[in-house]
Amino acid sequence: LDAVARSGFGPARILPLYSSYCFARIPATIAAVLSGSDPSHALPASCVHGTLQPAGQVVLFLIDGLGWNRVEARMGTGLPGLAEFEERGVVSVLTSQFPSTTVVHTVTLYSGLPPGQAGVLEWYYREPRVGSVIAPFLMGHAGGPAGGLKKEGWTARDIFPEPAFIKTLVAAGVTCRLYTNA
């Protein structure tokens, strides 16, 4: 809490703590406990019971738009689920990445890369290789139908970074599953 509070500037502004308490460090933390990979880019020890111990499985829930202010307001209330995390786990505040968008955070979980390296920064951006503004998650041109880029021969590999995080886990024998709504 103190580290994140110190990263603030101006009213209600927080700088991402990429070198410590940041969402960008979740993939490296998961990889370290599941595959024994280098923990130097993992979350601080205070987020993981003091040390990175090998784990047989990890369940990651990404709840889009769930800010620390909402979690903190419900801590100590006995809310099912959260109460168990409080009693048996670690509840830590992490800074968001910049920009703080669903696209940026989802691509980081997929690739293991922070936004500046992943290159997918917004719902819409100009992709020089395509020559227009695109909607990467829809694989289409901005304002156009979903799948428009696919019809032109573009693939997800052309738009998104290599899934290095997932490939690292699979190469270490970890089974990965993704559950999402349609």
The 8 nearest C-alpha neighbors of each residue, nearest first, counted from 0:
[[1, 3, 2, 4, 92, 91, 5, 93],
 [0, 2, 4, 3, 5, 6, 92, 7],
 [3, 1, 5, 4, 0, 6, 20, 16],
 [2, 4, 6, 0, 5, 1, 94, 7],
 [3, 5, 1, 6, 2, 7, 0, 13],
 [6, 4, 2, 3, 7, 1, 8, 13],
 [7, 5, 3, 14, 4, 13, 2, 8],
 [8, 6, 13, 12, 5, 4, 14, 9],
 [9, 7, 12, 13, 10, 6, 11, 14],
 [8, 10, 12, 11, 7, 13, 6, 14],
 [9, 11, 12, 8, 7, 13, 4, 6],
 [12, 10, 9, 13, 7, 8, 4, 14],
 [13, 11, 8, 7, 10, 9, 14, 6],
 [12, 14, 7, 6, 8, 15, 11, 94],
 [13, 15, 6, 7, 16, 12, 94, 8],
 [14, 16, 94, 96, 17, 95, 21, 13],
 [17, 15, 21, 20, 18, 19, 94, 14],
 [16, 18, 21, 15, 19, 23, 20, 24],
 [17, 19, 16, 20, 21, 40, 24, 42],
 [20, 18, 16, 17, 21, 42, 43, 24],
 [21, 19, 93, 16, 94, 42, 17, 43],
 [22, 20, 94, 93, 16, 17, 23, 24],
 [21, 23, 24, 25, 95, 93, 94, 96],
 [24, 22, 21, 113, 25, 107, 17, 96],
 [25, 23, 41, 22, 42, 27, 26, 21],
 [24, 26, 28, 27, 22, 23, 29, 42],
 [27, 25, 29, 111, 28, 24, 108, 30],
 [28, 26, 41, 30, 29, 24, 25, 40],
 [29, 27, 41, 25, 31, 26, 30, 42],
 [28, 30, 26, 32, 31, 27, 33, 25],
 [31, 29, 27, 33, 34, 28, 32, 36],
 [30, 32, 35, 36, 28, 38, 29, 34],
 [31, 33, 53, 54, 29, 30, 35, 52],
 [34, 32, 30, 54, 31, 53, 35, 29],
 [33, 35, 30, 36, 31, 171, 32, 168],
 [34, 36, 31, 32, 33, 37, 30, 53],
 [37, 35, 31, 34, 30, 38, 32, 27],
 [36, 38, 39, 31, 35, 40, 27, 30],
 [39, 37, 41, 31, 40, 36, 27, 28],
 [40, 38, 41, 37, 27, 42, 28, 31],
 [41, 39, 38, 27, 24, 42, 28, 37],
 [42, 40, 28, 27, 38, 24, 39, 43],
 [41, 43, 24, 28, 19, 20, 46, 44],
 [44, 42, 45, 46, 19, 41, 20, 47],
 [43, 45, 49, 50, 46, 47, 48, 42],
 [44, 46, 49, 43, 47, 48, 50, 42],
 [47, 45, 44, 43, 91, 89, 48, 42],
 [48, 46, 44, 49, 45, 50, 51, 89],
 [47, 49, 50, 45, 46, 44, 89, 88],
 [48, 50, 44, 45, 47, 51, 46, 43],
 [51, 49, 44, 52, 48, 47, 45, 43],
 [50, 52, 32, 47, 53, 31, 49, 44],
 [51, 53, 32, 50, 54, 31, 47, 48],
 [54, 52, 32, 33, 51, 55, 35, 31],
 [55, 53, 32, 56, 33, 52, 57, 34],
 [56, 54, 33, 53, 57, 32, 173, 34],
 [55, 57, 54, 58, 33, 173, 32, 53],
 [56, 58, 59, 54, 55, 29, 33, 32],
 [57, 59, 60, 56, 29, 176, 61, 175],
 [58, 60, 57, 61, 29, 25, 62, 177],
 [61, 59, 62, 58, 63, 178, 57, 177],
 [62, 60, 63, 59, 105, 65, 64, 104],
 [63, 61, 65, 60, 64, 66, 59, 101],
 [62, 64, 65, 61, 101, 66, 100, 104],
 [63, 65, 66, 62, 101, 100, 61, 99],
 [66, 64, 63, 62, 69, 67, 70, 68],
 [65, 67, 68, 69, 64, 70, 63, 71],
 [66, 68, 70, 69, 71, 92, 65, 93],
 [69, 67, 71, 66, 70, 72, 65, 73],
 [70, 68, 72, 67, 71, 66, 73, 65],
 [71, 69, 67, 73, 72, 68, 74, 66],
 [70, 72, 74, 68, 73, 69, 67, 75],
 [71, 73, 69, 70, 74, 68, 67, 75],
 [74, 72, 71, 70, 76, 75, 69, 78],
 [75, 73, 71, 76, 72, 70, 81, 82],
 [74, 76, 77, 73, 82, 78, 85, 72],
 [77, 75, 74, 78, 73, 82, 72, 81],
 [78, 76, 82, 75, 79, 81, 74, 73],
 [77, 79, 76, 82, 81, 80, 73, 74],
 [80, 78, 81, 82, 77, 83, 76, 84],
 [79, 81, 83, 82, 78, 84, 77, 85],
 [80, 82, 84, 83, 79, 78, 85, 74],
 [83, 81, 85, 77, 80, 84, 78, 79],
 [84, 82, 86, 80, 85, 81, 87, 79],
 [85, 83, 88, 81, 87, 82, 86, 89],
 [84, 86, 82, 83, 88, 87, 81, 90],
 [87, 85, 83, 84, 88, 82, 89, 81],
 [88, 86, 84, 83, 85, 89, 82, 90],
 [89, 87, 84, 85, 86, 90, 83, 48],
 [88, 90, 46, 91, 85, 84, 47, 48],
 [89, 91, 85, 88, 84, 92, 46, 81],
 [92, 90, 46, 89, 93, 0, 45, 20],
 [91, 93, 67, 0, 94, 90, 20, 3],
 [94, 92, 21, 20, 22, 91, 95, 3],
 [95, 93, 21, 15, 20, 16, 22, 96],
 [94, 96, 22, 15, 99, 21, 93, 97],
 [95, 97, 99, 15, 98, 22, 94, 23],
 [98, 96, 99, 95, 15, 114, 100, 103],
 [97, 99, 100, 96, 120, 103, 121, 114],
 [98, 100, 97, 96, 95, 103, 101, 104],
 [101, 99, 102, 103, 98, 104, 121, 97],
 [100, 102, 104, 103, 105, 63, 99, 64],
 [101, 103, 105, 100, 104, 121, 106, 122],
 [104, 102, 106, 100, 120, 101, 105, 114],
 [103, 105, 107, 101, 106, 102, 108, 100],
 [104, 106, 108, 102, 107, 103, 101, 109],
 [105, 107, 109, 103, 108, 104, 110, 102],
 [108, 106, 111, 112, 104, 110, 105, 109],
 [109, 107, 105, 106, 111, 110, 26, 104],
 [110, 108, 106, 107, 162, 111, 105, 164],
 [109, 111, 162, 164, 163, 107, 112, 108],
 [110, 112, 164, 107, 26, 108, 109, 163],
 [113, 111, 107, 110, 117, 116, 114, 23],
 [112, 114, 23, 116, 107, 115, 117, 111],
 [115, 113, 117, 116, 118, 103, 120, 112],
 [116, 114, 118, 117, 113, 120, 112, 119],
 [115, 117, 114, 118, 113, 112, 119, 160],
 [118, 116, 114, 112, 115, 119, 160, 113],
 [117, 119, 116, 115, 114, 120, 160, 159],
 [120, 118, 117, 121, 103, 114, 159, 106],
 [119, 121, 103, 118, 114, 102, 98, 122],
 [122, 120, 123, 102, 119, 124, 103, 100],
 [121, 123, 134, 102, 135, 124, 136, 120],
 [124, 122, 134, 121, 133, 132, 141, 135],
 [125, 123, 132, 133, 126, 121, 122, 134],
 [124, 126, 132, 131, 133, 127, 123, 130],
 [125, 127, 129, 128, 131, 132, 130, 124],
 [128, 126, 130, 129, 125, 131, 132, 124],
 [129, 127, 130, 126, 131, 157, 125, 158],
 [130, 128, 127, 126, 131, 132, 133, 125],
 [131, 129, 127, 128, 126, 125, 132, 133],
 [132, 130, 125, 129, 126, 133, 127, 140],
 [131, 133, 125, 124, 141, 126, 140, 123],
 [132, 134, 140, 141, 123, 124, 135, 139],
 [133, 135, 123, 141, 139, 137, 122, 140],
 [136, 134, 138, 137, 133, 139, 122, 158],
 [137, 135, 138, 134, 122, 102, 139, 145],
 [136, 138, 145, 139, 135, 134, 146, 144],
 [139, 137, 135, 146, 148, 136, 145, 134],
 [140, 138, 147, 148, 145, 146, 137, 134],
 [139, 141, 133, 143, 134, 132, 142, 147],
 [142, 140, 133, 134, 143, 132, 139, 123],
 [141, 143, 140, 144, 134, 139, 133, 132],
 [144, 142, 140, 141, 139, 145, 147, 134],
 [143, 145, 147, 139, 146, 142, 140, 137],
 [144, 146, 137, 139, 147, 138, 143, 140],
 [145, 147, 138, 139, 149, 148, 137, 144],
 [146, 148, 139, 150, 149, 145, 144, 138],
 [147, 149, 139, 151, 153, 138, 150, 146],
 [150, 148, 153, 152, 146, 151, 147, 154],
 [149, 151, 147, 148, 152, 146, 153, 139],
 [152, 150, 148, 149, 153, 147, 146, 154],
 [151, 153, 149, 150, 148, 154, 147, 157],
 [154, 152, 149, 148, 151, 157, 155, 150],
 [155, 153, 156, 157, 149, 152, 158, 148],
 [154, 156, 158, 157, 159, 153, 138, 149],
 [157, 155, 154, 159, 158, 160, 161, 153],
 [156, 158, 154, 155, 159, 153, 160, 128],
 [159, 157, 155, 156, 135, 154, 160, 153],
 [160, 158, 156, 155, 157, 161, 119, 117],
 [161, 159, 117, 162, 110, 156, 158, 118],
 [160, 162, 163, 110, 159, 156, 109, 164],
 [163, 161, 110, 165, 164, 109, 166, 160],
 [164, 162, 166, 110, 161, 165, 167, 111],
 [165, 163, 111, 110, 167, 166, 162, 109],
 [164, 166, 168, 167, 162, 163, 169, 109],
 [167, 165, 163, 169, 168, 164, 170, 162],
 [168, 166, 170, 164, 165, 169, 163, 171],
 [167, 169, 171, 173, 165, 166, 170, 30],
 [168, 170, 173, 166, 172, 171, 167, 174],
 [171, 169, 167, 172, 168, 166, 173, 165],
 [172, 170, 168, 169, 34, 173, 167, 33],
 [173, 171, 169, 170, 174, 168, 34, 167],
 [174, 172, 169, 168, 171, 175, 33, 170],
 [175, 173, 169, 172, 176, 168, 171, 56],
 [176, 174, 173, 177, 169, 165, 168, 172],
 [177, 175, 178, 174, 58, 173, 165, 179],
 [176, 178, 179, 175, 59, 180, 60, 58],
 [179, 177, 176, 180, 181, 60, 175, 59],
 [180, 178, 177, 181, 61, 176, 60, 62],
 [179, 181, 178, 177, 62, 61, 63, 60],
 [180, 179, 178, 177, 137, 136, 145, 63]]
